[in-house]
Amino acid sequence: MTHRFDTAAPAGRTTSTVLAEAHELVAAAARVFDRDDYSRGLLADCAYRLRAPLRVALAGSIKAGKSTLLNALVGQAVAPTDATECTRVVTWYRDGATPAVTAHAADGARANVIVRRGGGAHGLTFDLSALTWDVEGPREVDHLEVDWPSAALAQTTIIDTPGTSSLSREVSRRTARLLTPAEVEGGSPAAPGADAVVYLLRRLDATDVRFLEQLGAGAGGAGPLGVIGVVSRADEIGAGRIDALHSARDVAARFAGELERTGLCQAVIPVAGLLAYAASTLRQPEFAAFEALATVPAEVLGDALLSADRFARADSELPVAPELRAQLVDRFGLFGIRMANMLIRLGVRDSGSLATELAARSGIEELRSVLEVQFGQRAEELKAHSALSTLDRILTAHPGTEADRLLPRVRARLADVHGFTELRLLGRLRTDELPLPAPVLADLHRILGGTGVAAHLRLGLPVDVDLRTVRAAAFDAVRTWRNRAAHPLADQATATACRAAARSAEGILAALPR
């Protein structure tokens, strides 16, 4: 994610207060369980993740394009995209001073991993064939940790997971254990590894639905609270045609409708991940090649682009060397080549402008915007939810201790933190048909933070608005939504949503300087 996540506080209890309360409760529980090694370790992880960047997992079926999307979001080739052993284990990508890849075994042993750089779209490979562990004896890799200097990773730790529909049941279980943890051996609770999930879909089959339903059940307990759906490899839906993204948007809308059963995905967005990554790393020789191809008559180039093999064949008379044409197919795909050709014919004259235009048409900027609003601006709440829900599971699993007195406070925080309510409502607004006019539904989506959590965005005001106008608009919003909630014809779902909107407006007023 190449943008910087904003830290504007959402309506209601401030993010610093949410984190402070979570820290206090975790610390109190740690004092009670100071002699229970397992619980103490879970609580130490809770305390750490409250201080650390937000953890966002990329999940989806095998070959969904998770690693390619990760590279596009980071803007660098940090994740291998070829089908090697490393794609069968969970891999954590964090910001680090220098690039390093470390393999971890279940018993805590570590081994340095050799990174090999290649050409084309694959970029690099992690060599797990000959690991030298720091403790003697052969071991199986439990997970990988990649440290990489990146402004994007400084804001968000990204977790690349194995395919949920892998032919190997154990490979699929690795993702399930990370995102929807059950009890470990002995009945002890387990903690989820991610605070939020980006779930990649190529088609919406039973495996995807079951996994999303598991995530939905987890959100009420210890699973991640936020889930964004991505129709990945969107350019392939239209067979690489220039209008492929339009077809993909229709598919995304259909998927969003069919996900009513989960009520969890807060958005479903089509993204051409390969094009997005290629655009972020566009090279000058590639731009020069696109310029040369734009001089070819449209019908001649169209015939050459009927297939990848035909475009790259050595006996073609196209004014670009066959090796470079093969590289363009590998990095941009036929859709990206057609899009670049069209943009240059329309007047794009430099590589920077072409990269910007290709990125915009890949869908990656729309995804970044949604991630910013749904995850980035609510990072503190999502982290607090992960910590508090894990703490709830620990306390429930160990009744009869001094920590019992903490359980009502933990559950009150999980129930009362208004940001959690907003996230759940935003997810349901995409599927529930509230009997409200379209403009009112748009206002409801906005006041709940669906377009951003800053006060002016919630109230639909310009960014440079003065404080008096914000206060007046917030007072008006409180009155409006209270009246809608109290309307005698409002059903229960509508009244609940309107009361939440009124509370969001009250939170804006509470956060304004006196």
Secondary structure by P-SEA (a helix, b strand, c coil): ccbbbbbcccccccaaaaaaaaaaaaaaaaaaacccaaaaaaaaaaaaaaaccbbbbbbbccccaaaaaaaaaaccccccccccccccbbbbbbbccbbbbbbbcccbbbbbbbbbbbccccccccccccccccccccccccbbbbbbbccccccbbbbbbcccccccaaaaaaaaaaccccccccbbbbbbcccccbbbbccccaaaaaaaaaaaaaaacccccbbbbbbcccccccccccaaaaaaaaaaaaaaaaacccccccbbbbbaaaaaaaaaaccaaaaaaaaaaaaccaaaaaaaaccccccccccccccccaaaaaaaaacccaaaaaaaaaaaaaccccaaaaaaaaaaaaaaaaaaaaaaaacccaaaaaaaaaaaaaaaaaaaaccccccccaaaaaaaaaacaaaaaaaaaaaaaacccccccaaaaaaaaaaaccccccccccccccccccaaaaaaaaaaaaaaaaaaaacccccaaaaaaaaaaaaaaaaaaaaccc
